[in-house]
Amino acid sequence: MRQGIIMNATRDPQLTAPGQPAPIVRFLGWGMLAILTAFSINNVLIVGWGYPGVFSAFSGGGAAAMLNVAIYVVCLVLAGVFVVMTPYRRLRLDALKIHNFNAYIIRAAFWIVLMVGVVDALLALARVESMLAPFMSSDMVNNLGRASYVGTYVHMPLVVLGMVIALFTRTLGFPWLALMIVASELAIVISRFVFSYEQAMMGDLVRYWYAALFLFASAYTLFEDGHVRVDVLYAGLGKTTKGFLNAWGSLLLGMTTAWVIIWIGFNGKTSIINSPVLNFEVTQSGTTGMYVKYQMAAFLGIFAITMLIQFVSYFLESVADWRDEEGARKATPIAH
């Protein structure tokens, strides 16, 4: 329901009416998203197709390196054109549109981890208990024991399905995922202490879902102003002063931290995110556990990307507060 209200707010006449021009602020926001888009495209080209990267353009990288540079230029130009073509677009409308897109990413991620978790856990159980052989050929049984095969032909279709489902749903799924974690923990307790039975995949599933809940919910928690603040002074400040502090804090602290994580995590094929994803890395438990460790590495990247996008939205909203523009959004604080 809350998400539906947010989506409908984009049709609010107060938001869609012409506002005060803010070209520099808007270009900072949209330009940041343009750089993120270009970085993501280049990361795929570098890791998947061996492109040399932007910095190689200054050391004889050739046409491939220039393509990496051109992607950044095109994305920034498109961001600039959009800002110029919509000079009176309100900062709050930009902020809300950006948040709605970010909410879609988070929503899709929750559907993906829900379905992948259930399916992969069942596959792990079937491998451990040798349930697959009576129903499948030996080649298929062997394939389902390989992480690369499961990742490509089982996980990836579920990823696509999760993205499609997220287009038609409006719930972010936090309560449901939390309930699934509790149910999984309860199943471990009953299985261990009542039936003296436990498998590695049971603990893997709890860790997989808990990591998703913690990392994916952070961006939406920022939107709802639910992160813990040391607000001895902040609580007594006026709206414009809070907007000033939040705007600069988002720009200098929030976005910077997100970029550090993105840069370290996606810096080349051997980086801490690219390498596990590229190799479909699994835990030491092998075939007795779930084949989702590579996705848990990707969780950190999704966390940083969604936080960066949300900080851009928060930055634009905060500048609007700083300028004391009408239509301020009232966040619903989340209990700690």
C-alpha positions as CSV (number, residue, x, y, z in Angstrom):
1,M,0.0,0.0,0.0
2,R,2.8,2.4,1.0
3,Q,4.6,1.8,-2.3
4,G,1.4,2.4,-4.3
5,I,1.0,5.8,-2.6
6,I,4.5,6.7,-3.6
7,M,3.9,5.7,-7.2
8,N,0.7,7.7,-7.4
9,A,2.5,10.7,-5.9
10,T,4.2,11.3,-9.3
11,R,0.9,12.4,-10.6
12,D,0.4,15.0,-7.9
13,P,-0.2,18.4,-9.5
14,Q,2.0,20.1,-6.9
15,L,4.9,17.9,-8.1
16,T,4.3,18.1,-11.8
17,A,3.8,21.9,-11.8
18,P,6.7,24.0,-13.0
19,G,9.3,24.8,-10.3
20,Q,12.4,26.9,-9.8
21,P,15.3,26.1,-12.1
22,A,18.2,24.2,-10.5
23,P,20.4,23.1,-13.4
24,I,23.6,22.6,-11.5
25,V,22.0,20.6,-8.7
26,R,20.0,18.5,-11.1
27,F,23.0,17.8,-13.3
28,L,25.0,16.7,-10.3
29,G,22.2,14.2,-9.5
30,W,21.5,12.9,-13.0
31,G,25.2,13.1,-13.9
32,M,26.0,10.8,-11.0
33,L,23.5,8.3,-12.3
34,A,24.9,8.7,-15.8
35,I,28.4,7.8,-14.5
36,L,27.0,4.8,-12.6
37,T,25.3,3.6,-15.8
38,A,28.5,4.0,-17.8
39,F,30.5,2.3,-15.1
40,S,28.1,-0.6,-15.1
41,I,28.2,-1.0,-18.9
42,N,32.0,-0.8,-19.0
43,N,32.2,-3.4,-16.2
44,V,30.3,-5.9,-18.3
45,L,32.5,-5.1,-21.3
46,I,35.7,-5.4,-19.3
47,V,34.8,-8.6,-17.4
48,G,32.8,-10.3,-20.2
49,W,34.6,-9.3,-23.3
50,G,38.0,-8.2,-22.2
51,Y,37.9,-4.5,-23.0
52,P,40.9,-2.6,-21.6
53,G,39.0,0.1,-19.6
54,V,39.0,3.9,-19.5
55,F,42.5,4.4,-18.2
56,S,44.0,2.4,-21.1
57,A,42.9,5.1,-23.4
58,F,45.9,7.2,-22.1
59,S,48.4,4.4,-22.6
60,G,47.7,3.1,-26.1
61,G,44.5,1.1,-25.4
62,G,43.3,1.6,-29.0
63,A,39.7,1.7,-30.2
64,A,38.4,-0.6,-27.5
65,A,39.5,1.8,-24.8
66,M,38.1,4.8,-26.6
67,L,34.7,3.0,-26.7
68,N,34.9,2.7,-22.9
69,V,35.5,6.5,-22.7
70,A,32.8,7.2,-25.3
71,I,30.2,5.4,-23.1
72,Y,30.9,7.8,-20.2
73,V,30.7,10.8,-22.6
74,V,27.4,9.7,-24.1
75,C,25.8,9.0,-20.7
76,L,26.9,12.4,-19.4
77,V,25.7,14.2,-22.5
78,L,22.3,12.5,-22.3
79,A,22.0,13.5,-18.6
80,G,22.9,17.1,-19.6
81,V,20.4,17.2,-22.4
82,F,17.7,15.9,-20.1
83,V,18.4,18.6,-17.6
84,V,18.5,21.3,-20.3
85,M,15.3,20.1,-21.9
86,T,13.4,20.1,-18.5
87,P,14.5,23.3,-16.9
88,Y,11.5,23.8,-14.7
89,R,11.1,20.2,-13.5
90,R,10.9,20.1,-9.7
91,L,13.6,18.6,-7.6
92,R,11.1,16.6,-5.6
93,L,9.7,15.1,-8.8
94,D,13.2,14.0,-9.9
95,A,13.8,12.6,-6.4
96,L,10.6,10.6,-6.4
97,K,11.1,9.2,-9.9
98,I,14.7,8.1,-9.0
99,H,13.4,6.5,-5.8
100,N,10.7,4.6,-7.7
101,F,13.2,3.2,-10.1
102,N,15.4,2.2,-7.1
103,A,12.4,0.6,-5.5
104,Y,11.9,-1.5,-8.6
105,I,15.5,-2.8,-8.3
106,I,15.1,-3.7,-4.7
107,R,11.7,-5.3,-5.3
108,A,13.2,-7.4,-8.1
109,A,16.1,-8.4,-5.9
110,F,13.7,-9.6,-3.2
111,W,11.7,-11.8,-5.6
112,I,14.9,-13.2,-7.0
113,V,16.4,-14.2,-3.7
114,L,13.1,-15.7,-2.6
115,M,12.7,-17.9,-5.6
116,V,16.4,-18.8,-6.0
117,G,16.6,-19.6,-2.3
118,V,13.7,-22.0,-2.3
119,V,14.7,-23.7,-5.6
120,D,18.4,-24.0,-4.8
121,A,17.7,-25.3,-1.3
122,L,15.5,-28.0,-2.7
123,L,18.2,-28.9,-5.3
124,A,20.8,-29.2,-2.6
125,L,18.5,-31.4,-0.5
126,A,17.9,-33.6,-3.6
127,R,21.6,-33.9,-4.2
128,V,22.4,-34.9,-0.6
129,E,19.6,-37.4,-0.4
130,S,20.2,-38.8,-3.9
131,M,16.7,-38.0,-5.0
132,L,17.5,-36.9,-8.6
133,A,18.8,-40.2,-10.0
134,P,15.4,-42.0,-10.3
135,F,13.9,-39.1,-12.3
136,M,16.8,-37.8,-14.4
137,S,19.6,-39.1,-16.6
138,S,23.1,-39.4,-15.1
139,D,24.3,-36.5,-17.3
140,M,21.6,-34.2,-15.9
141,V,22.3,-35.3,-12.3
142,N,26.0,-34.5,-12.9
143,N,25.1,-31.2,-14.4
144,L,23.0,-30.2,-11.4
145,G,26.0,-30.9,-9.3
146,R,28.0,-28.2,-11.1
147,A,27.7,-24.7,-9.9
148,S,28.2,-23.2,-13.3
149,Y,25.3,-25.2,-14.8
150,V,22.9,-24.4,-11.9
151,G,23.9,-20.8,-12.0
152,T,23.3,-20.5,-15.8
153,Y,20.3,-22.7,-16.4
154,V,18.5,-22.6,-13.0
155,H,19.4,-19.3,-11.3
156,M,19.4,-17.0,-14.4
157,P,15.9,-17.8,-15.5
158,L,14.7,-17.2,-12.0
159,V,16.5,-13.8,-12.0
160,V,14.7,-12.8,-15.2
161,L,11.4,-14.1,-13.8
162,G,12.0,-12.0,-10.6
163,M,12.6,-8.9,-12.7
164,V,9.3,-9.5,-14.6
165,I,7.3,-10.1,-11.4
166,A,8.7,-6.9,-9.9
167,L,7.1,-4.9,-12.8
168,F,3.7,-5.9,-11.7
169,T,3.9,-5.8,-7.9
170,R,4.1,-2.9,-5.6
171,T,5.3,-4.5,-2.3
172,L,9.0,-4.6,-1.5
173,G,8.7,-7.8,0.4
174,F,10.6,-7.0,3.6
175,P,8.1,-8.5,6.0
176,W,7.7,-11.7,3.9
177,L,11.4,-12.2,3.6
178,A,11.8,-11.7,7.4
179,L,9.0,-14.3,7.9
180,M,10.8,-16.7,5.7
181,I,14.0,-16.3,7.6
182,V,12.2,-17.0,10.9
183,A,10.5,-20.1,9.3
184,S,13.9,-21.3,8.1
185,E,15.5,-20.9,11.5
186,L,12.5,-22.7,13.1
187,A,12.9,-25.5,10.7
188,I,16.6,-25.9,11.6
189,V,15.8,-26.0,15.3
190,I,13.0,-28.6,14.9
191,S,15.1,-30.7,12.5
192,R,18.2,-30.6,14.7
193,F,16.7,-31.1,18.1
194,V,13.7,-33.2,17.3
195,F,14.8,-35.4,14.4
196,S,18.6,-35.1,14.8
197,Y,18.9,-34.1,11.2
198,E,20.8,-31.2,9.7
199,Q,22.4,-30.3,6.3
200,A,24.7,-27.5,5.2
201,M,22.1,-26.1,2.9
202,M,19.8,-25.2,5.8
203,G,22.3,-22.8,7.3
204,D,23.2,-21.5,3.8
205,L,19.6,-20.6,3.2
206,V,19.3,-18.6,6.4
207,R,22.5,-16.7,5.7
208,Y,21.5,-16.1,2.1
209,W,18.1,-14.6,3.0
210,Y,19.4,-12.7,6.0
211,A,22.2,-11.0,3.9
212,A,19.6,-10.0,1.3
213,L,17.2,-8.6,3.9
214,F,20.0,-6.5,5.6
215,L,21.6,-5.2,2.4
216,F,18.6,-4.7,0.2
217,A,16.5,-3.0,2.8
218,S,19.1,-0.3,3.6
219,A,18.2,2.0,0.6
220,Y,14.5,1.9,1.4
221,T,15.3,2.5,5.1
222,L,17.1,5.7,4.0
223,F,14.0,6.8,2.1
224,E,11.9,6.4,5.2
225,D,14.5,8.1,7.4
226,G,14.8,5.0,9.4
227,H,18.6,4.8,9.9
228,V,19.9,5.5,13.4
229,R,21.0,9.2,13.8
230,V,23.2,10.7,16.5
231,D,20.8,13.7,16.4
232,V,21.5,15.6,19.6
233,L,21.8,18.8,17.6
234,Y,20.1,17.8,14.4
235,A,16.7,17.1,15.9
236,G,16.3,20.8,17.0
237,L,17.2,22.3,13.6
238,G,14.8,23.8,11.1
239,K,13.8,22.3,7.8
240,T,16.1,24.4,5.7
241,T,19.1,23.8,7.9
242,K,18.4,20.0,7.9
243,G,18.1,20.2,4.1
244,F,21.5,21.9,3.9
245,L,23.2,19.3,6.1
246,N,21.5,16.4,4.4
247,A,22.4,17.6,0.9
248,W,26.1,18.0,1.7
249,G,26.1,14.8,3.7
250,S,24.6,12.9,0.8
251,L,27.1,14.3,-1.6
252,L,30.3,14.2,0.4
253,L,29.7,11.2,2.7
254,G,26.9,9.0,1.3
255,M,27.7,8.9,-2.4
256,T,31.5,8.8,-1.7
257,T,31.1,5.7,0.5
258,A,28.9,4.0,-2.1
259,W,31.4,4.7,-4.8
260,V,34.3,3.3,-2.7
261,I,32.4,0.0,-2.4
262,I,31.5,0.0,-6.1
263,W,35.1,0.8,-7.2
264,I,36.7,-1.8,-5.0
265,G,34.1,-4.4,-5.7
266,F,34.0,-4.1,-9.5
267,N,37.6,-3.1,-10.3
268,G,38.6,-5.8,-12.8
269,K,38.0,-9.5,-13.2
270,T,39.8,-10.4,-9.9
271,S,37.9,-8.0,-7.7
272,I,35.9,-9.2,-4.7
273,I,32.6,-9.1,-6.5
274,N,33.4,-9.8,-10.2
275,S,35.6,-12.8,-9.5
276,P,33.1,-14.8,-7.5
277,V,30.2,-14.0,-9.9
278,L,32.3,-14.8,-12.9
279,N,33.3,-18.2,-11.5
280,F,30.0,-19.1,-9.8
281,E,31.8,-19.5,-6.5
282,V,30.4,-21.9,-3.9
283,T,31.1,-22.5,-0.3
284,Q,33.5,-25.1,1.1
285,S,30.5,-27.4,1.8
286,G,30.5,-28.2,-1.9
287,T,27.6,-30.2,-3.3
288,T,26.0,-30.6,0.2
289,G,25.3,-26.9,0.3
290,M,23.6,-24.2,-1.8
291,Y,25.3,-22.8,-4.9
292,V,24.6,-19.1,-4.0
293,K,27.8,-17.8,-2.6
294,Y,28.5,-15.9,-5.9
295,Q,25.2,-14.2,-5.5
296,M,26.0,-13.2,-1.9
297,A,29.1,-11.5,-3.3
298,A,26.9,-9.6,-5.7
299,F,24.7,-8.5,-2.8
300,L,27.4,-6.1,-1.7
301,G,27.4,-4.6,-5.2
302,I,23.6,-4.3,-5.2
303,F,23.7,-2.7,-1.8
304,A,26.2,-0.1,-2.9
305,I,24.4,0.7,-6.2
306,T,20.9,1.0,-4.6
307,M,22.4,3.2,-1.8
308,L,24.1,5.4,-4.4
309,I,20.8,5.8,-6.3
310,Q,18.9,6.5,-3.1
311,F,21.5,9.1,-2.0
312,V,21.0,10.9,-5.3
313,S,17.3,11.0,-4.6
314,Y,17.9,12.1,-1.0
315,F,20.3,14.8,-2.2
316,L,17.7,16.3,-4.6
317,E,15.0,16.1,-1.9
318,S,17.3,17.7,0.6
319,V,18.2,20.6,-1.7
320,A,14.5,21.2,-2.2
321,D,14.1,21.3,1.6
322,W,17.1,23.7,1.8
323,R,15.4,26.0,-0.8
324,D,12.2,25.6,1.3
325,E,10.2,24.4,-1.7
326,E,6.6,23.3,-1.2
327,G,5.5,19.7,-1.4
328,A,7.9,18.3,1.2
329,R,7.5,14.5,1.7
330,K,6.8,13.3,5.2
331,A,8.8,10.2,5.9
332,T,7.3,7.5,8.1
333,P,10.1,6.8,10.7
334,I,10.9,3.1,11.1
335,A,11.1,1.9,14.7
336,H,14.6,0.8,15.8
